[in-house]
């Protein structure tokens, strides 16, 4: 056992769009999870591994729990549910807008062995402490939370206090991952997610949720990675929207994704994008598995 060193897993759960990924990126000091104003931005179980000289906290960012409308949604909910079990601590993240899915999330906490914290995010959008107190009061009696932490993931408010409290829930022992590991995502997965993030920001209505991104292959040409990626949608109308007039939309998505990939991965890539229609892929097990969403055997 390593003297005075602690480690453990902390799961972040909540309804869609409460800022779980923004919180994870802030804690890590680096972008490892995409964000957008669209619900269900996160689709995979993403680990953020924060290592210091005295502790290693492994944060598990989960898809927002909601009422699924298709097989992909069910997989996302199952991923979030399974990420609550076996944790040293659970962060139940909420904001100022209550969601219908919150009661079903709280019911799951009865099966959790470790402590559960109520984390009220986006306090930068609230006008007074009374607003924060009102939110906390609305959850009193719902579950015996170990603590209540009002934070702003965007503005980095009170996150240090939350981390300090979580230290007490970690176990003494060795690190769970190598000190230079910060996430379980590969570079290819992060590339695909960044491309999808740009689609989320630039499209509206049904398009964002019908999109999957697949990195087909990469090759090195004169010191620059040539990355070939396919954006998958469900209908021809969605494909037309993504391509845009004269290819303008697809060009903008590619340009913004390339710039961010270059910055985050500290590399140079040439990004080539295609759009392909796979009708009803969110309900097809073979497509879900091919696109990396259904990992069941």
Backbone bond lengths (Angstrom), bond angles and torsions (degrees), N, CA, C in turn:
res aa  C-N    CA-C-N  psi(-1)  N-CA   C-N-CA  omega(-1)  CA-C   N-CA-C  phi
1 X - - - 1.464 - - 1.528 109.70 -
2 X 1.342 116.38 131.07 1.450 120.09 -179.73 1.527 109.89 -76.05
3 X 1.322 116.93 126.25 1.453 122.19 -175.19 1.526 111.45 -62.45
4 X 1.341 115.85 130.67 1.453 123.60 174.37 1.530 114.43 61.17
5 X 1.327 117.53 18.76 1.467 119.91 177.92 1.526 108.94 -109.02
6 X 1.347 116.08 140.97 1.463 120.80 -178.96 1.522 109.97 -129.42
7 X 1.323 115.41 150.59 1.459 119.54 179.09 1.526 109.78 -151.13
8 X 1.336 115.70 161.10 1.457 119.53 178.41 1.513 112.33 171.36
9 X 1.341 114.69 173.44 1.456 122.47 -178.14 1.531 110.75 -105.62
10 X 1.326 115.39 138.43 1.463 122.04 177.94 1.522 108.04 -129.28
11 X 1.335 116.64 119.00 1.463 121.29 -179.49 1.528 110.47 -94.08
12 X 1.335 115.55 140.87 1.464 121.84 177.93 1.521 107.35 -112.03
13 X 1.323 117.61 114.70 1.464 120.88 -177.81 1.530 109.80 -128.24
14 X 1.320 114.65 160.45 1.455 120.40 179.01 1.511 110.59 162.95
15 X 1.316 116.51 176.73 1.447 120.03 177.32 1.532 109.50 -71.97
16 X 1.320 118.50 168.29 1.474 120.15 -179.17 1.528 112.94 -60.88
17 X 1.320 114.57 146.79 1.464 122.71 168.85 1.529 115.15 67.51
18 X 1.349 116.69 29.80 1.468 118.58 175.19 1.533 111.48 -95.40
19 X 1.342 117.72 -3.22 1.460 119.98 175.22 1.514 115.07 102.67
20 X 1.327 117.90 23.66 1.472 120.69 -178.72 1.527 111.72 -62.89
21 X 1.316 117.33 -44.16 1.467 120.55 -178.42 1.526 111.24 -71.54
22 X 1.321 116.99 -36.36 1.466 120.42 176.10 1.520 110.19 -62.21
23 X 1.323 116.86 -40.88 1.454 121.96 176.70 1.527 110.38 -61.61
24 X 1.325 117.30 -47.03 1.460 120.61 -179.24 1.516 110.96 -60.64
25 X 1.326 118.08 -44.89 1.464 121.29 179.12 1.525 111.24 -62.08
26 X 1.325 116.94 -38.31 1.460 120.83 179.76 1.523 110.52 -66.53
27 X 1.323 116.95 -44.37 1.471 120.85 178.94 1.520 110.49 -61.31
28 X 1.336 116.47 -41.64 1.462 120.70 -177.06 1.521 112.60 -77.28
29 X 1.327 117.03 -19.99 1.465 119.54 -176.47 1.511 112.26 70.97
30 X 1.325 115.77 18.49 1.464 121.52 -178.25 1.519 108.20 -160.49
31 X 1.315 115.87 147.74 1.462 119.39 -179.68 1.522 110.46 -79.06
32 X 1.335 115.96 114.85 1.463 120.51 174.66 1.521 111.07 -123.09
33 X 1.345 116.74 -9.66 1.465 121.19 178.75 1.521 108.41 -131.06
34 X 1.337 116.71 134.72 1.458 119.21 -179.48 1.519 110.04 -73.40
35 X 1.329 115.15 156.30 1.455 121.40 179.35 1.524 108.69 -134.50
36 X 1.326 115.87 156.23 1.464 121.25 173.10 1.519 107.92 -168.68
37 X 1.338 117.38 164.51 1.470 119.57 176.93 1.528 112.44 -72.82
38 X 1.332 118.14 -7.99 1.462 121.37 -177.04 1.531 110.35 -81.26
39 X 1.340 117.99 138.83 1.465 120.38 174.23 1.518 111.57 -63.21
40 X 1.331 115.58 157.94 1.470 123.20 178.90 1.526 113.07 57.38
41 X 1.338 115.87 37.75 1.464 118.78 176.74 1.528 110.22 -65.36
42 X 1.343 116.50 -46.83 1.464 120.58 179.39 1.521 110.03 -78.13
43 X 1.349 115.61 129.87 1.459 119.86 -178.93 1.521 112.75 -119.70
44 X 1.307 117.92 -9.91 1.460 120.71 -177.51 1.520 110.24 -126.54
45 X 1.317 114.72 163.71 1.467 121.06 174.59 1.529 106.97 -81.68
46 X 1.324 116.49 108.16 1.456 122.05 -175.28 1.525 109.79 -107.38
47 X 1.312 116.20 129.52 1.459 121.15 177.19 1.521 110.31 -95.77
48 X 1.327 115.16 135.58 1.454 121.84 169.98 1.518 107.73 -117.68
49 X 1.326 117.11 114.94 1.469 121.96 -171.66 1.524 109.27 -104.27
50 X 1.316 115.73 104.84 1.468 121.27 -178.67 1.523 109.44 -100.03
51 X 1.321 116.22 115.77 1.464 121.43 -175.95 1.521 110.59 -119.93
52 X 1.325 115.76 129.05 1.462 121.91 173.28 1.533 107.91 -123.09
53 X 1.310 117.21 -172.81 1.461 120.59 178.96 1.521 112.17 -69.79
54 X 1.324 117.08 -21.18 1.470 119.81 -174.22 1.530 114.51 -115.25
55 X 1.346 117.97 -15.06 1.460 118.30 -178.98 1.523 111.46 -154.76
56 X 1.330 113.70 162.78 1.467 121.70 171.05 1.525 107.63 -134.02
57 X 1.329 115.91 112.26 1.458 121.96 175.75 1.526 108.93 -101.90
58 X 1.310 116.12 124.46 1.458 121.09 178.54 1.522 107.47 -105.14
59 X 1.329 116.13 103.76 1.458 121.28 -179.71 1.524 109.83 -86.83
60 X 1.333 115.66 137.88 1.461 122.21 179.32 1.519 107.91 -112.78
61 X 1.342 116.24 106.05 1.453 121.41 176.83 1.520 108.42 -85.18
62 X 1.327 116.98 129.39 1.461 121.11 -172.77 1.527 110.93 -120.47
63 X 1.340 117.81 156.11 1.471 120.20 173.37 1.520 110.72 -59.99
64 X 1.324 116.07 148.56 1.458 119.91 176.77 1.518 111.25 -65.54
65 X 1.329 116.06 133.20 1.461 120.71 -178.81 1.528 109.40 -79.57
66 X 1.326 115.64 129.22 1.456 121.67 -175.57 1.521 108.97 -149.36
67 X 1.315 116.97 -176.65 1.463 121.19 175.13 1.519 108.25 -90.26
68 X 1.334 117.80 107.19 1.470 120.20 -173.43 1.519 112.94 -67.99
69 X 1.347 114.73 142.79 1.457 121.30 179.00 1.529 112.16 -110.52
70 X 1.330 116.56 -4.22 1.454 120.58 -179.73 1.529 108.33 -155.89
71 X 1.321 116.91 177.57 1.460 121.25 -175.92 1.528 111.97 -63.79
72 X 1.326 117.19 -37.12 1.466 119.67 176.89 1.518 110.47 -60.37
73 X 1.337 117.16 -43.64 1.460 120.30 178.70 1.515 112.44 -61.06
74 X 1.320 116.35 -37.90 1.470 120.32 178.13 1.529 110.26 -65.29
75 X 1.335 117.01 -40.51 1.457 120.80 178.46 1.526 110.13 -63.81
76 X 1.333 117.18 -40.50 1.462 120.73 179.60 1.529 110.65 -63.19
77 X 1.334 116.26 -44.08 1.467 119.29 177.99 1.525 111.39 -63.73
78 X 1.329 117.08 -43.65 1.467 121.04 178.82 1.527 110.86 -60.20
79 X 1.343 116.15 -38.30 1.468 120.89 178.30 1.525 110.59 -62.96
80 X 1.318 115.96 -44.02 1.468 120.16 179.79 1.520 111.19 -66.43
81 X 1.341 116.96 -44.34 1.464 120.49 179.84 1.525 111.39 -59.38
82 X 1.334 116.71 -46.49 1.468 120.69 -176.65 1.520 111.72 -67.44
83 X 1.324 117.16 -22.16 1.463 121.01 -178.11 1.517 113.17 -79.98
84 X 1.334 117.10 -4.32 1.459 120.37 177.39 1.524 111.11 -84.74
85 X 1.326 116.36 -29.83 1.459 120.89 -175.09 1.531 111.64 -75.32
86 X 1.337 115.87 144.84 1.463 121.49 174.14 1.508 115.07 72.86
87 X 1.322 118.42 16.83 1.456 121.98 -178.69 1.528 111.37 -91.24
88 X 1.315 116.28 150.55 1.464 120.54 173.91 1.524 110.69 -76.08
89 X 1.332 116.47 -25.39 1.461 121.52 175.83 1.523 108.12 -159.91
90 X 1.337 115.36 154.51 1.460 121.92 177.72 1.523 108.51 -125.60
91 X 1.334 116.01 133.08 1.456 121.50 174.02 1.524 108.27 -103.52
92 X 1.325 116.40 115.18 1.461 121.11 175.79 1.522 106.97 -94.04
93 X 1.337 115.77 103.48 1.458 120.25 -173.66 1.522 110.51 -94.03
94 X 1.325 115.60 130.60 1.460 122.45 178.21 1.533 107.77 -131.89
95 X 1.332 115.11 170.12 1.460 119.35 170.08 1.520 108.27 -131.48
96 X 1.303 117.13 -157.84 1.471 119.27 -174.90 1.522 113.22 -80.33
97 X 1.325 117.21 -5.43 1.460 120.39 -179.79 1.526 109.50 -113.07
98 X 1.322 116.91 112.29 1.463 120.57 179.52 1.523 110.31 -71.04
99 X 1.345 115.74 144.61 1.455 120.98 179.03 1.516 111.58 -115.64
100 X 1.318 116.26 156.09 1.468 120.44 -178.30 1.519 111.92 -66.25
101 X 1.351 117.20 -20.25 1.462 119.87 -177.12 1.527 112.72 -83.39
102 X 1.332 118.30 -8.15 1.459 119.82 -172.80 1.524 112.78 -67.14
103 X 1.322 118.03 -36.81 1.462 120.11 179.56 1.525 111.20 -62.68
104 X 1.343 116.97 -40.55 1.458 118.94 179.90 1.525 111.20 -69.60
105 X 1.328 117.63 -28.46 1.470 120.68 175.82 1.522 109.64 -69.05
106 X 1.338 116.44 -47.40 1.467 120.88 -178.37 1.524 111.09 -60.59
107 X 1.330 117.20 -35.98 1.469 119.97 178.50 1.526 111.65 -60.79
108 X 1.320 116.46 -30.85 1.465 120.34 -179.65 1.524 111.97 -69.15
109 X 1.325 117.26 -25.75 1.454 120.59 -175.94 1.529 112.44 -66.35
110 X 1.313 117.14 -18.78 1.471 119.89 178.53 1.521 111.34 -65.02
111 X 1.342 116.55 -20.83 1.460 120.98 -179.99 1.525 112.21 -97.78
112 X 1.320 117.54 3.35 1.466 122.07 -177.77 1.516 110.01 -90.54
113 X 1.330 116.34 131.76 1.465 120.84 -179.33 1.524 112.19 -79.55
114 X 1.328 116.82 -38.09 1.458 120.90 -175.47 1.522 112.57 -84.04
115 X 1.324 116.98 175.65 1.462 121.95 -179.90 1.532 111.80 -71.07
116 X 1.333 114.78 150.46 1.461 121.42 177.05 1.524 108.30 -120.30
117 X 1.331 116.82 129.91 1.459 122.36 178.60 1.530 109.44 -106.78
118 X 1.311 116.87 142.68 1.449 121.25 170.42 1.525 108.12 -92.93
119 X 1.319 116.35 119.39 1.460 121.69 -178.48 1.523 108.24 -115.14
120 X 1.338 115.87 113.11 1.461 120.73 179.91 1.519 108.19 -93.33
121 X 1.312 116.84 107.27 1.460 121.54 -177.03 1.534 110.93 -91.78
122 X 1.325 114.40 167.50 1.478 123.46 176.03 1.525 112.43 66.27
123 X 1.344 116.75 35.92 1.463 118.23 178.87 1.523 111.09 -68.95
124 X 1.339 117.13 -14.37 1.465 120.29 176.21 1.534 111.03 -66.09
125 X 1.350 116.26 -17.41 1.460 120.39 178.88 1.523 112.55 -92.57
126 X 1.340 116.51 -4.55 1.464 120.82 179.92 1.526 109.83 -95.02
127 X 1.311 115.63 148.77 1.468 119.73 -172.12 1.525 113.84 -90.11
128 X 1.357 117.86 -19.70 1.466 118.39 -176.20 1.523 110.67 -155.27
129 X 1.334 115.07 165.46 1.458 121.08 175.07 1.520 110.60 -63.94
130 X 1.313 116.49 -29.66 1.464 120.44 178.74 1.530 110.84 -61.80
131 X 1.333 116.82 -34.12 1.466 120.48 177.71 1.530 110.33 -66.51
132 X 1.337 115.92 -39.82 1.463 120.73 177.91 1.527 110.16 -64.86
133 X 1.337 116.00 -45.69 1.464 120.50 179.78 1.527 111.13 -60.88
134 X 1.326 116.05 -38.03 1.466 120.11 -179.96 1.532 110.42 -62.68
135 X 1.333 116.63 -40.81 1.468 120.18 179.39 1.528 110.26 -66.17
136 X 1.327 116.47 -44.80 1.472 120.26 179.06 1.526 109.99 -59.78
137 X 1.319 116.80 -45.67 1.467 120.98 -179.14 1.527 111.59 -60.16
138 X 1.323 116.99 -33.35 1.462 119.95 -177.67 1.522 112.00 -68.43
139 X 1.349 117.28 -17.05 1.465 120.82 179.66 1.532 112.57 -103.32
140 X 1.332 117.36 -7.55 1.458 119.88 178.14 1.525 109.51 -62.36
141 X 1.296 116.31 131.99 1.452 120.52 -179.10 1.514 113.75 91.20
142 X 1.339 117.03 -16.23 1.466 120.06 179.71 1.530 110.90 -73.53
143 X 1.345 115.28 -34.62 1.463 120.85 -179.60 1.528 107.96 -166.72
144 X 1.351 118.15 147.84 1.474 119.66 178.53 1.531 111.73 -78.24
145 X 1.320 115.71 75.26 1.462 120.19 179.52 1.527 110.50 -64.02
146 X 1.337 116.14 143.84 1.468 120.20 179.66 1.523 110.62 -70.83
147 X 1.332 116.45 -32.42 1.455 119.64 -178.80 1.514 111.17 -160.13
148 X 1.335 116.13 163.57 1.457 123.49 179.31 1.520 107.62 -123.18
149 X 1.322 117.22 123.37 1.456 120.78 -175.91 1.524 111.05 -129.34
150 X 1.334 117.31 106.98 1.462 119.86 171.79 1.536 108.59 -78.60
151 X 1.327 117.32 127.91 1.458 120.75 -178.34 1.530 110.23 -139.26
152 X 1.317 114.43 166.92 1.460 121.13 165.11 1.522 106.59 -128.16
153 X 1.328 115.64 107.40 1.467 119.17 178.69 1.519 110.15 -65.12
154 X 1.316 116.85 -36.88 1.467 121.27 -178.50 1.520 111.24 -65.65
155 X 1.330 116.92 -42.34 1.466 121.57 -175.94 1.530 113.04 -98.26
156 X 1.339 117.15 2.65 1.468 122.35 179.15 1.533 112.14 58.85
157 X 1.319 116.35 46.22 1.460 121.68 179.16 1.525 110.73 -100.34
158 X 1.328 115.98 126.94 1.473 124.42 172.90 1.534 114.35 68.13
159 X 1.314 117.97 7.33 1.466 119.50 179.44 1.525 110.89 -67.40
160 X 1.333 116.90 -35.07 1.461 120.38 179.63 1.526 110.93 -62.28
161 X 1.342 117.42 -36.75 1.466 121.02 178.88 1.528 110.86 -66.71
162 X 1.324 116.13 -38.21 1.467 120.31 178.16 1.524 110.64 -66.06
163 X 1.320 117.53 -43.89 1.466 120.99 179.13 1.528 110.88 -62.41
164 X 1.315 115.73 -38.44 1.470 119.83 179.47 1.520 110.92 -62.48
165 X 1.325 116.62 -40.14 1.463 120.11 178.71 1.525 110.77 -68.42
166 X 1.337 117.01 -39.82 1.461 121.23 -179.83 1.525 112.05 -63.76
167 X 1.309 117.07 -26.57 1.473 120.68 178.11 1.524 111.26 -54.06
168 X 1.319 116.33 -35.97 1.460 120.31 -178.66 1.516 114.22 -70.28
169 X 1.324 117.03 -14.02 1.462 120.97 -178.88 1.528 112.96 -96.60
170 X 1.313 117.22 -9.82 1.465 120.85 -179.69 1.523 110.61 -76.54
171 X 1.324 115.66 160.34 1.462 122.22 -178.83 1.532 110.48 -100.20
172 X 1.319 116.35 143.68 1.460 119.62 175.82 1.525 110.24 -71.21
173 X 1.308 116.48 139.00 1.463 119.39 179.94 1.509 111.73 153.03
174 X 1.325 115.35 -156.98 1.467 122.27 -175.83 1.527 111.41 -88.02
175 X 1.349 117.12 161.53 1.465 120.15 172.68 1.524 110.73 -61.60
176 X 1.314 116.30 149.13 1.463 122.12 179.71 1.522 111.62 -87.86
177 X 1.331 116.89 -21.06 1.460 123.30 179.49 1.527 108.96 -135.60
178 X 1.317 115.89 162.21 1.460 120.68 175.72 1.530 109.43 -61.86
179 X 1.312 116.78 150.31 1.465 120.91 -173.41 1.523 113.21 -65.03
180 X 1.347 117.92 -22.99 1.457 119.73 -178.90 1.531 112.89 -93.01
181 X 1.330 117.76 -0.14 1.458 121.01 176.61 1.521 109.35 -84.17
182 X 1.341 116.29 132.54 1.462 119.35 179.98 1.532 112.50 -121.24
183 X 1.331 117.88 -14.07 1.458 120.59 -179.92 1.520 110.55 -160.19
184 X 1.327 115.52 163.37 1.464 120.16 175.98 1.526 112.03 -91.41
185 X 1.331 117.17 -3.86 1.453 120.69 -179.27 1.521 111.40 -78.12
186 X 1.326 116.68 137.62 1.463 120.73 172.55 1.525 108.92 -80.58
187 X 1.326 115.66 166.26 1.464 119.63 177.03 1.524 110.97 -60.76
188 X 1.334 117.06 -37.59 1.460 120.88 179.02 1.528 110.64 -62.89
189 X 1.340 116.51 -43.89 1.464 120.13 179.65 1.520 111.17 -63.80
190 X 1.335 116.54 -40.82 1.458 120.13 179.37 1.526 110.70 -66.30
191 X 1.333 117.29 -39.69 1.466 120.30 176.04 1.528 110.95 -57.96
192 X 1.320 115.98 -47.98 1.464 120.65 -178.82 1.527 110.97 -62.00
193 X 1.316 116.80 -40.44 1.452 120.80 -179.32 1.531 111.41 -67.50
194 X 1.318 117.68 -39.03 1.467 120.50 178.96 1.529 110.27 -64.34
195 X 1.325 116.49 -41.28 1.470 119.65 176.32 1.521 109.89 -60.63
196 X 1.337 116.57 -44.36 1.467 120.32 179.91 1.527 110.54 -64.18
197 X 1.324 117.04 -36.74 1.456 120.34 178.36 1.521 110.95 -59.89
198 X 1.317 117.27 -42.15 1.470 120.42 -179.60 1.526 110.78 -65.89
199 X 1.327 116.64 -35.01 1.466 120.19 174.88 1.530 110.07 -63.73
200 X 1.338 116.74 -42.92 1.461 121.28 -179.56 1.525 111.71 -59.27
201 X 1.330 116.09 -40.63 1.456 119.80 -177.85 1.527 112.61 -73.76
202 X 1.323 117.12 -29.21 1.458 119.98 -171.10 1.525 114.80 -99.45
203 X 1.322 117.68 -9.09 1.465 119.85 -177.91 1.521 110.89 -121.44
204 X 1.320 115.31 162.32 1.456 121.19 -175.09 1.526 110.65 -128.45
205 X 1.335 114.27 177.20 1.457 124.02 174.93 1.531 112.04 54.68
206 X 1.342 117.56 -123.93 1.465 119.35 -170.22 1.520 113.20 -83.78
207 X 1.322 118.23 -12.25 1.465 120.09 -172.25 1.530 113.71 -64.68
208 X 1.352 120.31 -50.27 1.475 119.51 -173.44 1.520 114.75 -55.00
209 X 1.332 117.30 -43.12 1.454 120.24 -174.75 1.517 112.81 -77.71
210 X 1.330 117.28 -13.85 1.464 121.10 -179.82 1.520 112.01 -93.70
211 X 1.329 117.05 8.40 1.466 121.47 -172.86 1.527 111.98 -102.93
212 X 1.318 115.42 135.71 1.465 123.05 166.67 1.519 106.99 -129.01
213 X 1.314 117.02 152.40 1.464 121.16 179.65 1.517 109.42 -126.37
214 X 1.315 115.90 132.02 1.457 122.13 -179.21 1.529 109.00 -124.52
215 X 1.339 117.02 126.43 1.466 121.01 171.98 1.528 106.78 -81.98
216 X 1.319 116.60 112.08 1.465 120.90 -175.27 1.525 111.74 -75.89
217 X 1.326 117.06 -49.79 1.470 120.55 175.16 1.525 109.97 -169.66
218 X 1.307 115.79 163.13 1.467 121.76 176.63 1.520 109.16 -131.78
219 X 1.316 115.01 154.60 1.465 120.25 175.10 1.517 108.98 -149.50
220 X 1.328 116.25 152.89 1.452 121.03 -177.90 1.520 109.92 -96.45
221 X 1.333 116.15 126.43 1.459 121.71 177.12 1.524 108.86 -130.31
222 X 1.340 115.84 108.95 1.465 122.24 176.61 1.524 112.54 52.33
223 X 1.324 115.47 46.60 1.457 121.21 175.25 1.515 115.27 82.56
224 X 1.324 117.59 2.77 1.467 121.80 179.54 1.520 109.22 -120.01
225 X 1.323 116.25 130.62 1.464 120.21 176.19 1.524 109.70 -75.62
226 X 1.314 116.10 126.67 1.462 121.14 173.09 1.525 107.32 -96.37
227 X 1.319 115.85 114.52 1.460 121.72 -174.53 1.525 109.31 -109.39
228 X 1.330 116.24 122.00 1.463 121.98 178.29 1.527 108.25 -104.28
229 X 1.333 116.51 120.86 1.467 120.83 -177.33 1.521 110.90 -131.58
230 X 1.336 114.88 145.93 1.460 121.47 177.85 1.520 109.78 -114.94
231 X 1.330 115.77 130.09 1.460 121.87 173.28 1.526 107.09 -97.79
232 X 1.324 116.09 120.06 1.464 121.54 -176.33 1.523 109.58 -100.85
233 X 1.338 115.86 132.76 1.468 121.63 175.07 1.528 108.50 -129.30
234 X 1.334 116.32 177.05 1.462 119.97 -174.76 1.529 114.43 -101.90
235 X 1.339 117.47 -20.08 1.457 119.53 -176.65 1.525 111.62 -137.46
236 X 1.324 116.20 156.78 1.460 121.29 179.71 1.523 111.78 -63.76
237 X 1.340 116.81 -33.89 1.464 119.13 178.78 1.531 111.00 -64.06
238 X 1.339 115.97 -36.60 1.470 119.65 177.30 1.525 110.72 -67.30
239 X 1.313 116.32 -38.09 1.464 120.79 177.18 1.524 110.55 -61.60
240 X 1.325 116.77 -42.85 1.458 120.95 -179.86 1.528 111.16 -63.32
241 X 1.340 116.11 -40.25 1.466 120.49 178.37 1.528 110.22 -63.06
242 X 1.328 116.44 -44.30 1.461 120.47 -177.77 1.525 112.30 -66.43
243 X 1.295 116.60 -37.45 1.471 119.45 179.36 1.523 110.34 -72.60
244 X 1.337 116.73 -43.00 1.453 120.74 178.47 1.514 112.78 76.45
245 X 1.307 115.05 172.79 1.461 121.13 -178.80 1.525 110.10 -65.53
246 X 1.333 114.78 120.41 1.458 119.41 -179.40 1.508 114.20 62.99
247 X 1.343 116.68 20.17 1.467 120.72 -179.99 1.512 113.87 80.94
248 X 1.352 116.87 14.39 1.467 120.45 -173.37 1.523 113.23 -66.46
249 X 1.350 117.46 -41.82 1.456 120.10 -178.56 1.531 110.67 -65.01
250 X 1.312 116.93 -46.81 1.466 120.48 -178.74 1.527 110.73 -63.72
251 X 1.319 116.46 -36.08 1.462 120.50 177.91 1.525 110.76 -64.51
252 X 1.337 116.74 -43.37 1.468 120.32 179.36 1.525 111.10 -64.03
253 X 1.323 116.79 -43.58 1.462 120.94 178.75 1.526 110.12 -60.13
254 X 1.327 116.13 -46.30 1.459 120.77 -179.55 1.514 113.00 -63.53
255 X 1.330 116.57 -41.14 1.470 120.60 -179.69 1.517 111.61 -64.04
256 X 1.342 116.94 -47.01 1.460 120.10 -179.22 1.521 111.89 -67.90
257 X 1.330 116.70 -38.85 1.467 119.66 178.83 1.523 110.33 -65.75
258 X 1.320 117.04 -43.29 1.470 120.54 -179.05 1.525 110.98 -60.92
259 X 1.326 117.39 -44.56 1.462 120.71 -179.36 1.530 111.07 -61.09
260 X 1.345 116.30 -43.14 1.465 118.73 -177.61 1.526 111.57 -72.10
261 X 1.319 117.30 -39.23 1.472 120.22 177.19 1.520 110.12 -61.18
262 X 1.322 116.79 -44.34 1.466 120.28 178.06 1.528 111.39 -58.19
263 X 1.340 115.85 -41.02 1.463 120.67 -177.98 1.521 111.80 -70.60
264 X 1.334 116.86 -48.15 1.465 120.51 -174.68 1.523 111.56 -70.53
265 X 1.329 117.01 -42.80 1.463 120.65 -177.01 1.526 112.71 -92.23
266 X 1.338 116.45 -0.63 1.464 121.15 178.27 1.535 111.13 52.57
267 X 1.320 114.61 52.55 1.458 119.91 -178.18 1.517 109.01 -144.07
268 X 1.311 116.93 -178.69 1.461 121.85 175.04 1.519 108.61 -123.32
269 X 1.340 115.51 123.53 1.455 119.05 179.06 1.523 110.62 -126.60
270 X 1.304 114.88 153.21 1.466 122.22 168.55 1.512 105.37 -112.35
271 X 1.339 116.86 115.91 1.462 122.18 -170.85 1.520 110.91 -100.93
272 X 1.324 115.55 124.56 1.458 122.23 177.96 1.527 108.46 -115.49
273 X 1.341 116.77 120.33 1.457 121.89 -175.26 1.525 112.10 -113.56
274 X 1.331 114.82 140.77 1.461 121.63 171.76 1.527 107.71 -128.39
275 X 1.318 117.25 157.05 1.456 122.42 176.20 1.528 108.42 -119.59
276 X 1.340 115.86 130.23 1.461 121.30 -177.99 1.522 109.72 -129.56
277 X 1.336 116.67 142.42 1.467 122.12 178.43 1.523 109.66 -96.44
278 X 1.339 115.19 125.14 1.471 122.13 172.43 1.525 106.31 -127.34
279 X 1.308 116.06 97.89 1.454 121.63 -172.96 1.534 111.78 -57.44
280 X 1.351 114.53 128.22 1.470 122.19 174.15 1.526 112.73 57.04
281 X 1.334 117.27 35.72 1.471 119.53 -176.31 1.526 112.45 -63.08
282 X 1.329 117.95 -26.10 1.466 120.09 -178.12 1.524 112.89 -69.72
283 X 1.316 117.16 -12.21 1.461 121.06 177.53 1.524 112.63 -112.11
284 X 1.322 117.94 4.59 1.460 121.07 -177.77 1.534 110.11 -104.19
285 X 1.341 117.74 112.72 1.471 120.62 -178.25 1.522 113.61 -53.69
286 X 1.331 118.00 -39.49 1.466 120.16 -178.43 1.520 111.30 -65.47
287 X 1.335 117.25 -40.14 1.459 120.29 178.12 1.522 111.26 -70.29
288 X 1.337 117.45 -41.55 1.462 120.77 179.03 1.521 111.28 -59.11
289 X 1.324 115.88 -41.75 1.466 119.92 178.39 1.532 110.91 -68.77
290 X 1.330 116.68 -41.30 1.467 120.86 -179.31 1.521 111.39 -63.73
291 X 1.340 116.78 -33.06 1.453 119.99 -179.01 1.526 113.09 -90.70
292 X 1.344 116.76 4.07 1.462 121.34 172.14 1.507 115.96 88.17
293 X 1.355 118.20 14.35 1.449 120.22 -177.65 1.520 113.89 -95.47
294 X 1.310 117.46 -34.84 1.464 120.74 179.68 1.519 109.09 -103.26
295 X 1.356 115.11 103.15 1.464 120.45 -176.88 1.518 112.71 -99.16
296 X 1.330 116.93 9.77 1.464 120.32 179.66 1.515 109.38 -72.76
297 X 1.328 114.67 151.28 1.457 119.91 -179.55 1.519 110.12 -95.17
